[in-house]
Amino acid sequence: MTQRPAAPVPVWSPWRTVAWFGVVSLAADMVYEGARAVTGPFLASLGASALLVGLVTGAGEAAALVLRLVSGPLADRSGRYWSLTIVGYAMTAVCVPLMAVAPFLGGAGLAFGATMVLLERTGKAVRSPSKSALLAHAARAVGRGRGFAVHKALDQVGAVAGPLLVAGMIALTARTWAGLAVLAVPGVAAMAVLLLVRRRVPDMTVYDEAPLAVRAGARIEHPTALPRTFYVFAVSCAASTLGLMTFGIIGFHLVDADLVRPALVPVVYALAMAVEAVAALVTGFAYDTVGARVLLVLPFLVALVPLLTFADRLSWVLAGIVVWGAAVGVQDSTVKALVADLVPSARLATAYGVFAAFQGGAALGGGALAGALYGGGVVDLVVVIGLCQAVSLGLLVRVVRRRG
């Protein structure tokens, strides 16, 4: 019987790797979220109409989701998880600061700025499946619920810090382009930390019970199809996402109902982001203790959102925003832990790409649904979202039972 070669011992502990991966996301989110806070006004200053701004930003978000159907399988087939992760982060770190050049390009400025927005979002699609697959390997050793939760919490710190950095720079210089240019600093930091992690832990499978390279002798197994349970879970989460409206609709109601001034909407959004981080931590740690059952709370949270956020009293709306933030926190972290536990390691990147496509399509449909039903009365919206969550809960129960 041939003895299996010993797996290389990682220089870093699993927790250290997860934490530093979180720092990468923190810095990168400062870049992206900082730009996102001013992309609309910035493109408008270059001569874009409201329609063009909507088309560019919408196309960017679509690219960030749909192209994962290509980058995920590519990562699993080639094994180049690190390469795709690095290229994707580099596209964000370079394209966002380059947007600051657009005002100096005359008539070509608008086209250049819009191109940078689209390329940055393409970078998100390139890196996300590979990054999530790498993180899933590291988090396995500490508990995937905990690992994804800590990563998400650090990610959210960047989501808050980036817009604040941009706002501060614009306040000092009265130049939007200066706010974009300063994002080169966290961009460089993100790349430096990412390359450090890559150098210290080049093979994330060392955190698995049996590294991929030594499974089944010297042969690496690549299943051709994702498990049926994964697709049931993906449809369940899509039904949940279909009912979880975007914050844009909630912010519209805050102003439309004269509950807060427009200038205060970002502050309310910051509150939701803080709740999102806390919810990710709580449910992530609970996932490693009680298992997938913790996710059964998600449809109930989503069903509560329209009941509260579309009220005519600010206190009820704020309570709804807290619930909304908690639901998004579960979706963006703990849900990913179960995805990793449902599919073979050799198909992780593919699974994350497919899962993102399900959620992206549902998010697009959910936004249109909420926008269409909002004008017709809250009752219709509550009923439709409630039905979506009933479907989501039924499918989720099936997944949890199959998991034992």
C-alpha positions in Angstrom: 0.0 0.0 0.0 1.5 3.3 -1.1 1.9 5.8 1.8 0.3 9.2 1.2 2.8 12.0 1.2 2.5 14.3 4.2 0.6 17.5 3.6 2.7 20.7 3.9 2.3 22.4 7.2 0.9 25.9 6.8 3.0 28.7 8.1 -0.1 30.5 9.4 -2.8 29.1 11.6 -6.3 28.8 10.0 -7.6 31.7 12.1 -4.7 33.9 11.1 -5.4 33.2 7.4 -9.1 33.9 7.7 -8.4 37.1 9.6 -5.9 38.4 7.0 -8.2 37.4 4.2 -10.8 39.6 6.0 -8.3 42.5 6.0 -7.9 42.1 2.2 -11.7 42.4 1.8 -11.8 45.3 4.3 -9.3 47.3 2.2 -10.9 46.2 -1.1 -14.4 47.1 0.1 -13.1 50.6 1.0 -12.1 51.0 -2.6 -15.4 49.7 -4.1 -17.9 51.0 -1.6 -16.1 54.4 -1.6 -16.5 54.6 -5.3 -20.0 53.3 -5.2 -21.0 56.2 -2.9 -20.2 58.8 -5.6 -20.3 56.9 -8.9 -23.7 58.4 -9.9 -22.8 62.0 -9.2 -19.4 61.5 -10.6 -20.7 60.2 -14.0 -23.3 63.0 -14.0 -20.5 65.5 -13.6 -18.9 64.1 -16.7 -22.1 64.6 -18.7 -24.1 61.4 -18.1 -27.8 61.4 -18.0 -29.8 59.6 -15.3 -30.6 56.9 -17.9 -27.0 56.4 -18.7 -26.0 56.3 -15.0 -28.6 53.6 -14.5 -27.5 51.6 -17.5 -23.8 51.7 -16.6 -24.3 50.8 -12.9 -26.9 48.2 -13.7 -24.7 46.6 -16.4 -21.8 46.6 -13.9 -23.8 44.8 -11.3 -25.1 42.3 -13.9 -21.6 41.6 -15.0 -20.4 41.1 -11.4 -22.9 38.3 -11.0 -23.5 36.7 -14.4 -19.8 36.4 -15.3 -19.2 34.2 -12.2 -20.8 31.4 -14.2 -17.7 31.6 -16.3 -15.0 32.4 -13.7 -16.2 29.7 -11.2 -15.9 26.7 -13.5 -12.7 28.1 -15.0 -11.2 28.2 -11.5 -12.1 24.6 -10.8 -11.0 23.3 -14.2 -7.6 25.1 -14.1 -6.9 25.1 -10.4 -5.8 28.8 -10.7 -7.7 30.0 -7.7 -5.0 32.3 -6.5 -4.3 33.8 -10.0 -8.0 34.6 -10.6 -8.3 36.1 -7.1 -5.3 38.3 -7.6 -6.3 39.5 -11.0 -9.8 40.3 -9.8 -8.6 42.3 -6.9 -6.0 44.1 -9.0 -8.8 45.2 -11.4 -10.6 46.9 -8.5 -7.5 48.4 -7.1 -6.5 49.9 -10.4 -9.8 50.8 -12.1 -11.3 52.8 -9.3 -8.4 55.3 -8.7 -8.1 55.6 -12.5 -11.7 57.0 -12.6 -10.1 60.2 -11.1 -8.4 60.7 -14.5 -11.7 61.0 -16.4 -12.3 64.8 -15.8 -9.0 65.6 -17.4 -9.8 63.7 -20.7 -12.2 66.1 -22.2 -14.9 64.6 -24.4 -13.5 61.1 -23.8 -13.9 61.4 -20.0 -17.4 60.0 -19.8 -16.6 56.9 -21.9 -13.4 56.3 -19.9 -15.2 56.7 -16.5 -18.0 54.3 -17.5 -15.4 51.8 -18.8 -13.6 51.8 -15.5 -16.9 51.2 -13.6 -17.6 48.2 -15.8 -14.1 46.8 -15.6 -14.1 47.1 -11.8 -17.3 45.1 -11.6 -15.9 42.5 -14.0 -13.0 42.2 -11.5 -15.5 41.3 -8.8 -16.8 38.5 -11.0 -13.3 37.2 -11.8 -12.3 37.0 -8.2 -15.4 36.1 -6.1 -15.8 32.4 -6.8 -12.1 31.7 -6.4 -11.8 33.8 -3.3 -14.8 32.1 -1.7 -13.3 28.7 -2.5 -10.0 29.6 -0.9 -11.7 31.0 2.1 -13.9 27.9 2.5 -10.8 25.8 2.7 -9.2 27.9 5.4 -12.5 28.3 7.3 -13.1 24.5 7.4 -10.4 24.2 10.1 -12.0 26.8 12.4 -15.7 26.2 11.5 -17.1 27.5 8.3 -19.8 29.5 10.0 -17.3 31.3 12.2 -14.8 31.8 9.4 -17.3 33.3 6.9 -18.8 35.4 9.8 -15.5 37.0 10.8 -14.6 37.6 7.2 -17.9 39.3 6.6 -17.6 41.5 9.7 -14.2 42.8 8.5 -15.6 43.3 5.0 -18.4 45.5 6.5 -15.8 47.7 8.3 -14.5 48.5 4.9 -18.0 49.1 3.5 -18.4 51.9 6.1 -14.9 53.3 6.1 -14.6 53.7 2.3 -17.5 56.1 1.8 -16.3 58.1 4.9 -12.8 58.4 3.5 -14.2 59.6 0.2 -16.6 62.1 1.9 -13.7 63.5 4.0 -11.5 64.0 0.9 -14.2 65.7 -1.0 -15.0 67.9 1.9 -11.3 68.9 2.1 -10.8 69.5 -1.6 -14.2 70.1 -3.1 -13.2 67.7 -5.9 -15.0 64.4 -6.4 -12.0 63.1 -8.4 -9.8 63.6 -5.4 -12.1 61.3 -3.3 -11.6 58.6 -6.0 -7.9 59.1 -6.2 -7.3 58.6 -2.5 -8.8 55.1 -2.8 -5.5 54.1 -4.4 -4.1 53.9 -0.8 -6.5 51.1 0.4 -6.2 49.5 -3.0 -2.4 49.2 -2.7 -2.9 47.9 0.9 -5.3 45.2 -0.3 -2.9 43.9 -2.9 0.0 43.9 -0.5 -1.8 41.9 2.1 -3.3 39.5 -0.5 0.2 38.8 -1.9 1.4 38.2 1.6 -1.3 35.7 2.3 -0.5 34.0 -1.0 3.2 33.7 -0.2 2.6 32.3 3.3 -0.2 29.9 2.4 0.1 29.1 -1.3 -2.0 25.9 -1.0 -5.2 26.4 1.0 -6.1 22.7 0.9 -3.6 22.1 3.7 -6.4 23.1 6.0 -8.6 20.3 4.7 -8.7 16.8 6.3 -7.2 15.4 3.2 -5.6 17.8 0.6 -7.0 17.6 -2.9 -3.7 16.7 -4.3 -3.5 13.4 -2.4 -7.1 12.2 -2.5 -7.6 8.9 -4.4 -3.9 8.4 -4.6 -2.2 10.9 -7.0 -5.4 11.5 -9.0 -7.6 14.6 -8.3 -11.3 13.9 -8.5 -13.5 16.5 -10.3 -17.2 15.6 -10.1 -19.0 16.7 -13.2 -22.3 17.8 -11.6 -23.2 19.7 -8.5 -25.4 17.8 -6.0 -29.2 18.1 -6.2 -29.4 19.4 -2.7 -27.2 22.3 -3.6 -29.8 23.4 -6.3 -32.6 23.0 -3.8 -30.8 25.3 -1.5 -30.0 27.7 -4.3 -33.7 28.0 -5.2 -34.6 28.4 -1.6 -32.2 31.3 -1.2 -33.4 32.8 -4.5 -37.0 32.8 -3.2 -35.8 34.5 -0.1 -33.8 37.1 -2.1 -36.8 37.7 -4.3 -38.6 39.0 -1.2 -35.7 40.9 0.2 -36.0 44.3 -1.5 -33.0 46.5 -2.1 -32.2 49.3 0.2 -32.9 51.7 -2.6 -36.6 51.0 -2.3 -36.4 51.4 1.5 -34.5 54.7 1.1 -37.1 55.9 -1.4 -39.9 55.3 1.2 -38.0 57.1 3.9 -37.9 60.2 1.8 -41.2 59.7 0.0 -43.0 59.4 3.3 -41.2 62.5 4.7 -39.7 60.5 7.5 -36.1 61.6 7.1 -34.2 64.2 5.1 -32.4 62.8 2.0 -29.0 63.7 3.6 -29.7 61.3 6.5 -30.4 58.3 4.3 -26.7 57.3 4.2 -26.6 57.4 8.0 -29.5 55.0 8.1 -27.8 52.8 5.6 -24.7 52.8 7.8 -26.9 51.5 10.7 -28.0 48.6 8.5 -24.4 47.8 7.6 -23.5 47.6 11.2 -26.4 45.3 12.0 -25.4 43.2 9.0 -21.9 42.6 10.5 -23.3 41.6 13.9 -25.9 39.3 12.3 -23.2 37.6 10.3 -21.1 37.0 13.5 -24.0 35.7 15.6 -25.5 33.3 13.0 -22.1 32.2 11.8 -21.0 31.1 15.2 -24.4 29.5 15.7 -24.0 27.6 12.5 -21.0 25.8 13.8 -22.9 24.9 17.0 -26.4 23.9 15.8 -25.8 23.4 12.1 -27.9 24.5 9.1 -31.0 24.9 11.3 -29.9 28.4 12.2 -30.7 29.4 8.6 -34.4 28.7 9.2 -34.6 32.1 10.7 -33.9 33.8 7.3 -37.4 33.5 5.7 -39.1 34.8 8.8 -36.7 37.9 8.9 -37.4 38.6 5.2 -41.2 38.3 5.7 -41.0 41.0 8.5 -39.2 43.5 6.4 -42.1 45.0 4.3 -44.4 45.0 7.4 -42.0 47.3 9.2 -40.1 49.3 6.6 -43.1 50.6 4.8 -44.8 51.8 8.0 -45.6 55.5 8.4 -43.8 55.9 11.7 -40.0 56.3 11.8 -39.5 54.0 14.8 -41.2 51.1 12.9 -39.2 51.8 9.8 -35.9 51.8 11.7 -36.9 48.5 13.3 -37.5 47.1 9.8 -34.1 48.4 8.6 -32.5 46.5 11.5 -34.3 43.3 10.4 -33.3 44.0 6.8 -29.7 44.3 7.8 -29.8 41.1 9.8 -31.3 39.2 6.9 -28.7 40.5 4.5 -26.0 39.6 7.0 -27.2 36.0 7.1 -27.4 35.8 3.3 -24.0 37.2 2.7 -22.1 35.1 5.2 -23.7 32.1 6.9 -25.4 31.0 3.7 -22.0 30.6 2.0 -20.9 28.3 4.8 -23.7 25.8 3.9 -22.8 26.1 0.2 -19.3 24.9 1.0 -20.6 22.0 3.1 -23.0 20.9 0.3 -20.6 20.5 -2.6 -17.3 18.7 -3.2 -14.2 20.8 -2.6 -13.2 20.4 -6.2 -16.4 22.2 -7.3 -16.4 25.0 -4.8 -15.7 27.9 -7.2 -18.3 26.5 -9.7 -20.9 26.3 -6.9 -20.3 29.8 -5.8 -20.6 31.1 -9.3 -23.9 29.3 -9.9 -25.2 30.3 -6.5 -24.4 34.0 -7.3 -26.3 33.7 -10.6 -29.4 32.4 -8.7 -29.2 35.3 -6.2 -28.5 37.9 -8.8 -31.5 37.0 -10.9 -33.7 36.9 -7.8 -32.3 40.3 -6.6 -33.1 41.9 -10.0 -36.6 40.4 -9.9 -37.1 41.4 -6.3 -36.2 45.0 -7.0 -38.6 45.2 -9.9 -41.3 43.4 -7.8 -41.0 45.8 -4.8 -40.9 48.8 -7.1 -44.0 47.7 -9.0 -46.1 46.8 -5.9 -45.0 49.7 -3.8 -47.3 52.1 -5.6 -50.3 49.8 -5.3 -50.2 49.5 -1.6 -48.2 47.8 1.1 -50.7 44.9 1.6 -50.1 43.4 -1.8 -46.3 43.6 -1.3 -46.5 41.9 2.1 -48.7 39.1 0.7 -46.4 38.4 -2.3 -43.2 38.5 -0.2 -44.9 36.3 2.4 -45.6 33.7 -0.3 -42.0 33.8 -1.5 -40.8 33.2 2.0 -43.2 30.2 2.5 -41.6 28.6 -0.6 -38.1 29.4 0.7 -38.8 27.9 4.1 -40.3 24.7 2.6 -37.3 24.1 0.5 -34.9 25.1 3.2 -36.5 22.5 5.6 -35.8 19.9 3.0 -32.2 20.8 2.8 -31.8 20.8 6.6 -33.4 17.4 6.9 -31.2 15.9 4.3 -28.2 17.3 6.2 -29.4 15.5 9.3 
